[in-house]
Amino acid sequence: MKKISGIVLFAVAMLAVNIVSADEAAIKKALSEFMPGAQVDSVKPSEVNGLFEVIAGGNIFYASEDGRYLLQGQLFDAVEKKNITESKLAGVRKADLDKVGEKNMIIFKPATSKHVVSVFTDIDCGYCRKLHSEIDQYMAQGITVRYLFFPRAGKGSESYSKAVSVWCAADKQKALTAAKKGDTLESKTCDNPVDQHMALGEAFGMSGTPMIVTGKGNVLPGYVPAAQLAKILSNE
């Protein structure tokens, strides 16, 4: 009898796996038709029965089992008082930044680093310039600043050309500091990650610059003074 029960349980488990697989296939098919070109990174059951969590292009969607209905919004756990969607998005952002890699960022690192932040910056943005003018204060707080470019005027703009010239300079740190001060840089072009930075910023839902992404993947929109940022990072 125990043997028969074991076989039945195995069969039920395999049936459940097949249903989940079928649902995932249906969801991916529906999404590919609804959002052509969208890169679906994962589809898996969410915390809510009958609702699937879909990670695509740095965003989280929720889909019905057949993929017909798609929802974008925040999912909360009312008992735990926790924003489930945001905590998972933080992990997605962190993973996406890891994919870009530090070789494709301009980094200002203190002798002793306690925290790491990634900052999407526009060379001509006033608060971006203010933040960079205080770069020594951030490093004094033990904060490593990793810069990615997000020229708000878009590709082909003067700000975009400045970002490319900074990246293509022999000394990227020096060129970035000079550009932030308003100095005229030698115009240069080369293979660069500026478009990749911009696409990532858009995927993160950027609404302005600077945008600070903490080491945990949480977003801090706008300029944050060094001492205040250090407190936030220590409590994260």
Disulfide bonds with the S-S distance in Angstrom:
Cys168-Cys190 2.00
